[in-house]
Amino acid sequence: MYKYSSEFGSYYLRSENGEIIFMTDEVSVLFDSDGYVLLKHGRPEAVESYRKKMVDAYNKSGLQDYVKGLTILTGKFAVDDLNRILDTVGYIEVLLKKIAH
């Protein structure tokens, strides 16, 4: 399973054997705000590109109602929170509540 770490002010996503998948200064999380289901995470530009592709596909398929729930959260987060997003279903909702306080 992939895990985030933080070094020198940047985030690193690493594979199980420690190989660096990517590095970024901020992390974006794309999720469905209806069920807080993780859809994509990573570098902001990659996540935004993925969201755009989803929006286009949903619109072409007549599923415009699903587009409303596609939400991107971008910023600097605690590494523990990022890793919990990856391995705990629904943790995005917990993170949103933490951010609100």
Buried (B, 14 or more C-beta within 10 A) or exposed (E): EBBBBBEEEEBBBBEEEEEEEEEBEEBBBBBBBEEBEBBBBBBBEBBBEBBEEBBEEBEEEEEEEBBEBBBBBBEEBEBEBBBBBBEEEEBBEBBBEEEEE
